[in-house]
Amino acid sequence: MMTEKETAAEKIIADAMANPSPAKSMGDPGITPLSPSHIQQNDTDQVPSGPSFVVVVAIDFGTTSSGYAYAFTKEPECIHTMRRWEGGDPGVSNQKTPTTILLTPDRKFHSFGYAARDFYHDLDPSESKQWLYLEKFKMKLHTTANLSIDTDLQAANGKRVKALDIFAYALAFFKEQALKELSDQTGGDFDNNDVRWVITVPAIWKMPAKQFMREAAYKSGLVSRDNPEQLIIALEPEAASIYCRKLRLHQMVDLGSQTTQNGFSPTENVGSGMTQGDRYVVVDCGGGTVDLTVHQIRLPEGHLKELYKASGGPYGSIGIDYEFEKLLCQIFGQDFIDQFKIKRPAAWVDLMIAFESRKRAAAPDRTNPLNINLPFSFIDYYKKFRGHSVEHALRKSNVDFVKWSSQGMLRMNPDAMNSLFKPTIDHIIQHLNDLFDKPEVSDIKFLFLVGGFAESPLLQHAVQNMLQGRSRIIIPHDVGLTILKGAVLFGLDPSIIKVRRSPLTYGVGVLNRFVEGKHPPEKLLVKDGTRWCTDVFDTFISADQSVSLGEMVKRSYTPAKPSQQVIVIHVYCSEKESVGFISEHGVKKCGTLRLDVSGTESTAPRREIQTLMQFGDTEIRAMAVDVSTGRTVKASIDFLSH
């Protein structure tokens, strides 16, 4: 028995079949939606497991530091983190290397990480102006509104380079390092085809940024376009979550008790402290972004279910670097700092490294001042630029907390350092407060603090104050490697996260029969005597809707003309949960669905292309079939603006 709503839907579909869609006259390819439906696949007929890989290698491409880790599929419990890097900094553990890259004056890849930094540093200033040095460039993918293949980045010397090239160079570097290490381990030339690659990205990244990473991987030769399954995009807090539930108690610190015992024996899993249905939050505090994810554990298998869509923002630890830069501008003048960065780029990098090590010494109970070494060329160039000394500038600036010490250092009072952290930490706490206020986010048993910035005592202290004992705050010992290790586990079993929440509402614009009193008159389009309502938003999936892994959204489309080779359909998205029309405020065109129907001409009077879209994974995918012939139609969904 059909409900009224269904019969109405059937009628609209029947009408649409009788009247081919007039959409084509509006510059839109003629598409007729036929059967909106969600199909839930059973676990049995899920995506085939594909080729078997010998090893999974995960690359954590971070804003401030990067690294890789791997595990052989035969020994999934044994995760290897990459070899120690040359040239580490004092006071920083060298499991990861700085995300810095150096290109020669003719724009060829030279080096990455500590090697790039040290080489750049040793160049003569007259020479270093010609070399292209880039750092902290990953944030550009988050902050660029209409990201495209042609988006560019600015090197330290002010010259511009294509972002895609830089990301591809970096991935090629990691590919080479990892394959070299694997070859040494196995005593032969390790074949890239035996590797399943995983690249981590923030969960709050939109689809264009994820797709950009994939494009860079194709360009770098990490994987080929013909074999997309060889690369998985993993979400950073999801990876952290997978790792955290496996933690043993001697591998973490419970901030509440500051002991690692906690009423369980130290060899037990924190997972054994978790029972069916336990909910926990992972706060991934990195260099560029902070990502918040809420998961519920489903035992016995320990599958994870996302309870609320990923949230967060650009509140990573580089925010503190910007505050320091603002402080320097306040003391020495924006004009000088801008000039100094371009004229003495290597010395600027030095100054920021000196700041970085002091930043790590900041703590809530610190009373003694922090000294930051000013490079000689800073002091020298300032005198040339202004005609007076750095010391004079400090005396006459109205910044109380920063003094000049006779050893040639900036001496910062702890309050001054703490105030540099404040804006960033305030953002994170505000976000946590908003999250804990959501009805879906109640009864949180654990809060896992992960990512490099999670090591900051100031941040830990602020989170403790905010939670007031509502959840147990857990910090894994190797907090900077949590994501890397979790990403390897995810690559070994991507189906571990069974249910996700869609971050946005996605859909397409369609025509419906015009209904008086229901549809706005300005949307009326009369075509061959039929009254249509234009711009209707056909929702594929709503923001914060639960989607299971392998769940498909099914739509059918018909080419406007029998001779049509390609159907192009614009995909729209919005942060709002319910959308009526594509013209509404906050709805924007975010991608295109392309169905290549060439070579599938059939004798059927009316071709129906059935499209299946998958939203339950870390990336959105599309497949299509020509219903009359049963042949697969090449389908792709593209989110990068061209």
Salt bridges, closest charged atoms under 4 A:
ASP15 OD2 - LYS11 NZ 3.33
ASP15 OD2 - ARG513 NH1 3.00
ASP60 OD2 - LYS96 NZ 3.05
ASP89 OD1 - ARG117 NH2 2.45
ASP122 OD1 - HIS121 ND1 3.09
ASP152 OD2 - ARG160 NE 3.16
ASP165 OD1 - LYS219 NZ 2.85
GLU181 OE1 - ARG83 NE 3.82
ASP184 OD2 - ARG83 NH2 2.57
GLU215 OE1 - ARG225 NH2 2.85
GLU236 OE2 - LYS138 NZ 2.98
GLU238 OE2 - ARG500 NE 2.76
ASP254 OD2 - ARG472 NE 3.13
ASP278 OD2 - LYS445 NZ 3.25
GLU301 OE1 - HIS303 ND1 3.77
ASP321 OD2 - LYS136 NZ 2.88
ASP321 OD1 - LYS359 NZ 2.74
GLU323 OE2 - LYS326 NZ 3.04
GLU325 OE2 - LYS341 NZ 2.64
ASP335 OD1 - ARG386 NH2 2.69
ASP350 OD2 - HIS121 NE2 2.79
GLU356 OE1 - LYS359 NZ 3.12
GLU356 OE2 - ARG360 NE 3.14
ASP380 OD2 - LYS384 NZ 2.95
GLU391 OE2 - ARG395 NH1 3.74
ASP426 OD2 - LYS422 NZ 2.66
ASP478 OD2 - LYS485 NZ 2.45
GLU516 OE2 - ARG531 NH2 2.41
ASP535 OD2 - LYS523 NZ 3.00
ASP538 OD2 - ARG555 NE 2.72
ASP544 OD2 - ARG501 NH1 3.84
GLU551 OE2 - HIS38 ND1 3.29
GLU584 OE1 - LYS576 NZ 3.43
ASP617 OD2 - ARG621 NH2 2.61
GLU619 OE2 - ARG214 NE 2.83
ASP626 OD2 - ARG607 NE 3.74
ASP638 OD2 - HIS642 NE2 2.61
